[in-house]
Amino acid sequence: MASDQLHEAIYQRYIEPTRRKRTRAVGLEFEFPIMNAETKPVDFSVIHAMTDDFLRTFSFLSSGQDDAGHIYLAEEPETGDSLSFDCSYNTLEFSFGTEEDMALLDQRFRRYYRFVQNELEKNGHHITGMGINPGYAVNRNVPVVSERYRMLFHHLCSYKNYGREILFHDHPNFGLFSCASQVQLDVEEADLIEVINTFTLLEPMKALLLANSLWTEGDSEFLCSRDYFWRNSLHGLNRHNVDMYGLRFESVEELILYIRSMSIYCVMRDGKYVNFSPIPLDDYFASDTIEGEIFQGSRYEKIRIHPELSDLEYLRSFKFEDLTFRGTVEFRSVCEQPVPEILASGALHAGLMENLHALTDLLENDHVIYHRGYNASEIRRQFVMSDLPAVYDRKELTELLLKILDLAADGLKIRGFGEEQYLAPLYPRAEQLMSPARQMKEGLQKGRTMEDYIREYGELQS
């Protein structure tokens, strides 16, 4: 396949949708860990019954069923909202159709969340707002039995075939207990490169404010372990597929070249997934055939396929700032947040997008964390750990975070919906350098229990 064909296909899929006026619409996705109150594995029959009751109560329609006929995806046709189980029946996800006023999303979320929590509690289960499922060690961490999730789990479990090409962790099932809070915002082509560059610079500060996936393994203690799980899994075999961008883009052309360097690991043929060793797009589309595996009823069999330009739709990027085919940037680096503060991350991103140029000026001229010998990715890796390096002055960090929050508040005022209220929980976090994960860590050290935090982070306030 000719190189210029691939270039044009990437442009049409990712860049062309940004060539229109940006709206102020916000899309939100929340993933919640499900737990059994008796410190036993989640009873999937309880989850299936709750899902059936949810569909009877709200105007959602089933749009995805597993091999046993259980619903794992339901959608509301009018709003575009969906309820799903992300990879596993241990994780509940709400995705919302876009709205310009986040208060409308908040209202719908509250209705759905209250119903789900009430139904689960009747049967000894509950959900909470954390980035790691507190019950991961006892839960049956098995994927939803469907074509996609079977392929994905099989793919991630094949990391042992790659030796020590990267420092793999031994938790290929991390997607079954790791939970995120994701935000999608429109972007225009004229601002695209600035958005990616500037929000990349923001990532270390987001770690200080929003880390909520406490994890201790060996000698390392992560406040935001989701970074580690994705980067050191098979998804991270090609570093260009995960984590942060390690360069500053100067043009859309450079971004297209970066996308070409990302790896693809699956496509579909005749309704079935074909999985193969991750291969950069340039190499994939330059190949005559690719050898992969396909599940045939009870086992995987070898298969050879011919690359097709339409396979581009199966590229899976896990970048923190991820350009989508919808003309949006999806911000993927945030752990699920405590439920009482669930809108804080969305408000932060929406406000800063509205005040983009001021944010760029602040971060590019910053000397609190930058211009000290470390790039954004290296600083983020420092800030997701338990201990802050002494090179950074805590008072100056707080002052920088407060400036960023004020820029977000100003941007939300420009939006004109009164969404500044959702930023309120982030100010004390900035003043104390106290993310939810750090608060939990310090509380556990002082004698509080995980059950205390499950309740506190999962309680929806009026």
Salt bridges, closest charged atoms under 4 A:
GLU38 OE1 - LYS40 NZ 3.25
ASP53 OD1 - ARG56 NH2 2.26
ASP67 OD2 - ARG150 NH2 2.45
ASP81 OD2 - ARG108 NE 2.59
GLU99 OE2 - ARG108 NH1 2.95
ASP106 OD1 - ARG110 NE 3.16
GLU119 OE2 - LYS122 NZ 2.93
GLU147 OE1 - ARG150 NH1 3.58
ASP186 OD1 - ARG20 NH2 3.50
GLU189 OE1 - ARG19 NE 3.05
GLU194 OE2 - HIS357 ND1 2.98
GLU203 OE2 - LYS206 NZ 2.92
GLU203 OE1 - ARG380 NH1 2.94
GLU217 OE1 - HIS171 NE2 2.79
GLU221 OE1 - LYS441 NZ 3.96
ASP227 OD2 - ARG380 NE 2.75
ASP243 OD1 - ARG231 NH1 2.91
GLU250 OE2 - ARG248 NE 3.72
GLU253 OE1 - HIS7 NE2 2.94
ASP282 OD1 - ARG260 NH2 2.72
GLU291 OE1 - ARG304 NH1 3.43
GLU293 OE1 - HIS154 NE2 2.83
GLU301 OE2 - ARG299 NH2 3.12
ASP311 OD1 - ARG269 NH1 2.86
GLU321 OE2 - LYS206 NZ 3.96
ASP322 OD2 - ARG332 NH1 3.96
GLU330 OE1 - ARG332 NH1 3.40
GLU341 OE1 - ARG429 NH2 2.34
GLU354 OE2 - ARG22 NH2 3.48
GLU354 OE2 - ARG24 NH2 2.98
GLU364 OE2 - ARG248 NH1 2.81
GLU396 OE1 - ARG372 NH2 3.95
GLU419 OE1 - ARG415 NE 2.69
ASP452 OD2 - ARG448 NE 3.84
ASP452 OD1 - ARG455 NH2 3.14
GLU456 OE1 - ARG448 NH1 2.95
